[in-house]
Amino acid sequence: MYTIVIALYNLLDLISWIIVIKSFLTWFPNETTEKIYNVLSILTEPIEAPIRSITYKYMTGPVDFTPMVAIILIMIVKNLLIRFL
């Protein structure tokens, strides 16, 4: 059980870093990063899509806060995992 919780904790940490890297890539529109961005988008879309559907109802504007909300939720789940142990 301990190993599963540690593996899940590390997976959530990896997903949060992928979200951060994907967010930074949006600042540099470039032909070479397009493939990397598409792969990262495929990996993070299952997490960000439900959050984006909720946040677009309440926030309008050019800034997408979905990555920040996703990382905060991942941090909460990671803290709950630590307390579970």
Summary of the structure (lengths in Angstrom):
residues: 85
radius of gyration: 14.6
end to end distance: 9.1
largest distance: 44.8
contacts: 199
relative contact order: 0.16
helix: 80%
strand: 0%
